[in-house]
Amino acid sequence: MSIQEKDLKKMAELSKIDISEEDFEDFELKLKNIIKLVDELNTVNVKGVEPMAHPLDQKQILRKDDITEKNQIKEIERSAPEIKNSHYIVPKFVE
């Protein structure tokens, strides 16, 4: 895959990345190396390889999902100046 200089400049502009002219050549080289690596990875035959969540194939030990805190909504809402249907009402600040 070949990337043109104008395409790189457009990508930088759209990404809001400010690349100076002296850094542009380095940016271009690094991006081309990334694309080359992805192209190389795409050539690897992975047919029959099962996807893994972790390269060491470790299991996640999960704790029991118990409620440990009491419901404090009413106490918290008491400090708000205005509440409607459990939503905090704030003054409008954007027109």
URQUIGI-V167911 format. One line per field, one symbol per residue. ss: DSSP state (H for helix, E for strand, C for the rest). burial: # if it has 16 or more other ideal C-beta (glycine too) atoms within 10 Angstrom, else .. A space follows every 10 residues. Layout:
BEGIN
ss->???
burial->???
END
This chain:
BEGIN
ss->CCCCHHHHHH HHHHCCCCCC HHHHHHHHHH HHHHHHHHHH HHCCCCCCCC CCCCCCCCCC CCCCCCCCCC CCHHHHHCCC CCEECCEECC CCCCC
burial->.......#.. ........#. ......#... .......... .......... .......... .......... .......... .......... .....
END
